[in-house]
Every structure is written in structure tokens, then in C-alpha cells.
Amino acid sequence: MALKEGYRFTDRDLAKYPFLREAARYLEEAGFTVKDMEAEYFKPIIDRAYSRIVEAMEKGVVSLKLDEPRLEIASFPVAVLLVRFIGDEFLARRYALAESLRARELLEREPKPLIEAIASRLGFKAEIYDGYAKLHFTDYLKYASRFHDPRWKIVNRILDHGWILLSRRELIRLISEAIQDNLFKILSRPLPGDAKPPLTFEAKIIAITGMLSDRKAKYGGWVDVGFIEDALPPCVKAMYTALKSGRHLPHIARFTLASFLLNIGLTVDDVVKLFVSVPDADERITRYQVEHIAGMRGSMTKYTSPSCSTLKTHGLCVEDEFCRGVKHPLTRYKRSVRRAIGGGGRSGEKLREA
């Protein structure tokens, strides 16, 4: 298990950072195999995997249990498999975040060689010195660009021959972002169509799904923006209603709804609050995407919503008699607004405060 400059991970290291590929190798060498999931010896592993997920949902961070390193290491891939079988995006995001926060807290207390070794495993070019750290600017931009605090902007950083100078704690923050991203990608990877959970998973899946339903029932509520809901074109109304009921929207539908709302006068904060009021949303990512659509990032171009023909192509067009001759949802909305205002009818259905 040699790594950067001969660093070798111990069993305790792998128990603390089970996402490392050395942890998978450790389990292989120990004879761990998913084929044994229905064996009696697997029960405590599945129980610990279940508790990791429950802690992620209820506390937002996974605890550390080092009394049995092998159990702690083995429970991680089982927890990942449980989340993948459940297939809920909110759960995947929540679990990825909780594991990354645990790693972040642990890394704060680790020696320099271990931090550098984990950074290297994640593809970072990083070095730690007394009082500061260095990170290659490409790695810095990939993760620091997500943060809104001015101190993370590269113009406020010292750039030395391609290296960004930062504190050790800031480097660890970026490492935790990479851990979260990598884990979420794994958790979101669909299982084969014929994959079935082992019998020992069934009770855990039912319990976790029940907790998810309870959690989602506590969320909802909508931001009070006072737009004319009755004037929404049927395609946008369908997307809005789906979002309001907590259903998943495909990317093109999310883009359409966000760009449409921004173009009829809602602020970025209004739109972000609307999208993150459902439990499968990540506020950081949502804000970044909405700001990009609003022209506050990237090319600084404010996007309009897709045309009717584009929505038809993606199967998102919902026509009614007032759509005849209309080529864009915004045109339909303006007509409906004039009709509503002319009849004195502002919709009383407003988005409730989250």
C-alpha cells in the first residue's frame, strides 16, 4: 500500500478514510466478498452500514468507530450499495456530504504526510509546509470556484508559478469537496437492470425508505413571490407542479423552469429558494446553476427559456387551445398576463414561505 514518498496507510487510516482504493484492496486481501452478504458474519457489517446512513440523514455527519477497524472499513462499501439500491438522489447527496464532513473533521487532526497522501489519491497536486500549503491552480479552480466568499476568488490569492498559496485548513476544505464529488458520482451510478438486493438488505431498505418519506414530508413550503400562477403556460405549470409535489425533474425541465422564472422577474434568491425547498436539492450547486442561467457567471449571458419546438423535442410540451400560433412559452405567458390583468384576476395562489 505504498503511496507518495513511501507513505503506508494503516488499518486505522483506512477505517477513517474507507473511500480510498487501498481500503478496497485491504478487504479483498481479507477475503471480504459481497457474495457472503447473507452469511451470519455479515450481519454486524450490514448493521453498521445502516447506522452510517441513518447518521447521515439525522445528524448530517457519520460517526467514527475505531474499536473494530475491519468492520468500519467493510461497512462503507455496503452502505454505498444500500444507497445505490434505494436510488434516491436526496439520499445520495446527503450521504456523500456526511462522509465528506467526517473526513474533513478527521483530516484537521492528521499529520502532514497523511493529508498529502490522501490529496494525491484524489488527484490533487498539493504540498504542505509550516504555516501554509500549496495547491496547483487547476485543482484550486475546480473546487474553490463554488464558494461565494471573496477570499476564495483567485484574484484574491497569491499565485506562484502555477501554485496557489492557502492555509492547511483551506486545503482540507477543498479535499473534502473532492471526496463529496467522487462519492456522489459513485452513489449515483445506476446498478445493472437485473440487480436485486440480497435478502439481508430488505429490512434496511424498507426502514431507510420510510425515514426518507418522513423527512420529505417535513419539507416543502414555498417562497412568497406573488407571480401570476394562472398565467403560467401549461408546460411550465406542469414543471412547477411536479417540483411542488417533490417529483424529480430532468435537467432540461429544471433549466426551462429556472430560466423562465428569471425572465418573468423573479430574483436569483427567489428561484434558488423554490428549488431547494424540495429535499433532493443541493443549495450550493443549485445557486451556482441559477446564477449561471441569470448571467452572473461564465459568459455573463442571461439565458432565456427554450422555445416551444425545443420543448416538443424533449417531450415537455403541454399544449392547450391558447398555445396555437405561439412559438415561445414567454409569449404565451405575456398574453395570459394581459388577459388576467384585464379581467382583474391576479392569482391568489402564491408560493408559500419555506
N, C-alpha and C positions, 0 to 999 in steps of 0.2 A: 504494500500500500504506500509505496514511496511517492512523494509529491515534491513540490517546489523546494529546492535546496535540501532534499532529503527528509522533509517533514513526514512523519508517520502518524496517522490517526490512531488513537487508542479506542478501545471498546466504549469508553465513556464519551469520547468525542463523537463517535458515530451514534450513540444514544441521544446525544444533544442535537446532532445535525443529520438525521436519518435520510435526508433528501440527497445526500452525497452518493455518488455511484460506488464509492468504497463500501457503503453500507449494504448495497445490493450484493456486492461481491462477498462480503462477510457472511450474509445469510446463505448464499449459495454454498460456500465452504462449510457452513454449519449444517448443511443438509436440509435447510428450510425449503419447502416447496408448497405451492398453492394447492397441489393435488391432495395434500393432507388436511385441508381445511375442515373436514368433517371428523377428523381424529380427535380424541379426547384431549390430547396435549395442546390442541389449538384453541381450546375454549378461553383460557386467560388472555391469549393474544387477541382474539376477537372482542373480548370484553374491554380490553384496553383501547383497541381501535375505536370501539363505540364511544368510550368515555372521551377520547380525543375530539371526536365530532361534537358530542354534547357540550363539552367545554368551549369549543369554538363558537357554537350557537349561543350559549348562555353567558359566557364570560368574555368572549372576543379574543381569547388567547389560550393556548394549550399549556397545561402544566408540565413539569419535568419530574420524572420518576427514575432515579438512577440506582435504586436498590437492585433492579434486575435489568442490566443493560440490554441483554439479548431480547427480552420481552419488549422493551421500549423501542428497539430497532425494528423488530418484526411487526409491531403493531402499526407502524407508519404505512407500509405498502398495503396492508389490509384496510386501513382507514381510507386510503386513496381509492381502493377498489370499491368499497362501500359507497363512497360519494359518487363514483362513476356509474354504479348500478342504479342509484337513485336518479341521477341525471337532472338535477335541479341547478340552474345557473346561480341562483342566490346562494345556495349551499356551497357550491364550488368556490365562489368568490369569498364567502365568509371563512371557509376552512383555509384557503390559501393565505388569506390575511392573518388569521390566527396563528398559523405555523410560522409565518414570516415575522410576526411580532415576538413570538417566543425566541426565535433565532436572534433577533435584534437585541433583546434583553440579555441573552446569554453572551453574545459577542462583545457587549460592553465590558465584560469582566475577563475576556480572554487575552492571552499574551499575543504579541505582535506576530510571531510565526504562524500561529493557527489562523488568525484573521487573514493574513496574506495567502495562506494555503486555500482557504475557502473562497476568497476573492478570485484566485487563479482558477479554481474549479468552475466558477461561474463565468469564466471568460474575461474577467477584469485584468487590466494591466495596472497594478497598484503596488505602491511601496509605502511603508510606514516608518517614520523617523521619530526622534524625540520632539514632541510638541506639535507635529504636523504630519500630513500624509500627502501623497501624490497619486493622481489618477489620470490616465490618458484621457484627453479631451473628448474622444469619440465615445468612451464609456460614460463620461460625465454627462454629455449632452443627451444620451439615450434615456437617462433616468431623471436627471435634475430638471429637465425642461418641463416636467409635470408639475413642479412645485410653483406656487404663486408668490411666495415670499421673495422680495427683490434680492435678497442675499444669494439666492441660487442662480440668478441670471449670470451668464458667462461674462457679461461686460463688467460685473462687479467682482470678478475673480482674477487672481494672478495667473497668467498663462506663461509657462516657462518651457520653451522648446517642445510644445505639444503636451505638456503636463499641466494639469490644474492643481493648484495647492489648496488643500482643505484640511479640516480637523479630522482627527481619528473618528470622532463621533459622527461627523457628516459622511465619512466613507462608509461606516457601518449602516447608516440610514440608506445609502444607495445600494449597498449589498442586500439589505432586506427587501428593497423594491424588486431587485432581480430575482430573489428567492420567491417572492409572491408571484411574479410574472411567470416564471418557469413552472411553478406548481399549478397555477391556474390553467396553463396550457395542457398539462398532463391530465388534470381533473376534467377538462372539457373535451378530451379526446373520446369520441364515441367508441363504445365496445362493439365487437362483431355482432351482427344481427341475431345470430343464434346463441349468443352468450346468455347463460342463465345463472343467477346467483346460487351458491350452494345452500343446502337446507339450513345450515348454521347461521346464514345471513338473514333469513326471512324475518325472524322476530325483531332483529335490529333495524332492518329496513322499515318495517311497519312502525316501530317506535319513533325513528328519526323522521319519517314522513308525517307522522302525527304531530310532532313538535314543530315541524316546518309549517304545517297548516295553521296551528295555533299562533305561531309567530306572525304569519302573513295576515291573519285575522285582526291582529292588533295594529297593523299598519294601515295605510290608506289615508284618506283625508286629502283635501286638495287646496291649493293656494288660491286665495280670493283675488282674481284678476278682472272679473266683470266683463269678459268678452261676450259677444252675442252668439251663444251656442246654437240657437235655432238657425243661424245664418251659415253655419259650417256646411261645406259641400259634403255630400253623403260619404265620399271616400275618406275624407279627413274625420268626419264624425265617427265612422267605423273604427278608425285607428284610435281615436280618443277614447271611445267606449271600451275598446279592448284593453287599452292601457289602464283605464279606470278600474276595470274588473281584475287587473293583475295578470292578464294574459301576456305571453311573450310576443313581441313584435319583431319581425325580421328587420335587418339593417336598413333596407330601403324604406320601410314604413317608418322607422324611427327618424331617419333623415327627413322624410317628407313631412312628418308631423312637426318636428323641431323647426325646420326652415319655414314652414307655413306660419306657425305661431309667431316666429320672429318677424316675419314680413307683414303681419297684421298689427304689429305694435307691442307685443309682449317683450319684456326685457329678458336678458340672459338669465338673471336670477329667477324670474317667473318660470321660464322653461325648465331650468335645472330643478327647481322645487317640484315641478309637476312630474318629471321623470324619476326623481329619486324618492318620491312618495310611495313607490312600489318597491317591495323588498328585494327584487333581483337586480337593483341598480347600484352601481359604484359611483358615488358622488364625484370623486376625483376625475375619473375617466369621463363621466357624463359632462362635467363642466368644461373639460378640455374640448370635447367634441362640439358642444353647443357654442363655445367661444369661437371655434374654427368656422362653424357654419355662419356665425354672426359677423365674420370678417375681422375678428380681433387677433387672429393668429395666422401663421403660414403666409399665404399670398395676400392676406388682408382683403380678400374679396368676400363680400357678403353674398351668400348663395340664396337663390330663390328656390321654391319647391319645384319638383318635377312636373312636367306637363302631363296632360291627360293621356296622351299617346304613350308616354313612358310608364305611367301607372297601369295602363292596359297591358303593356308588355310584361309587367311583373305580377299581373293578376290582382291588382289592388284597386281597379276602377269599380266604383259602385254608382251606377247611373240612375237618375230619375228623370221625370219629364222636363225639369228645368235645366238639365245638362245639355239639351240639344243646341248644337252650334257653339258650345263652349270648348275651348282648347286648353284652358288652364284653370286649376282649382281656385286661384286667386280671383280670376274674373268672375267665376260663379259666386264666390263669397261677396264680392263688391255688389253684385246685383241683388243678392239676398239681403245684404245690409240695407241697401236703399229701400227695398220692399218692406223690411222690418221697421225701419225708422219711419217710413212714410205711413205705416199703419200704427205707429206709436208703440211698436212692440219690441222692447228690449227684453231679451230672455231673462227670466228670473232665476234660471239655473246657473249658478256660479260655482266656480271651483272653491271648495272649502279649504280653510287654512289647515295646513298639515300640522 
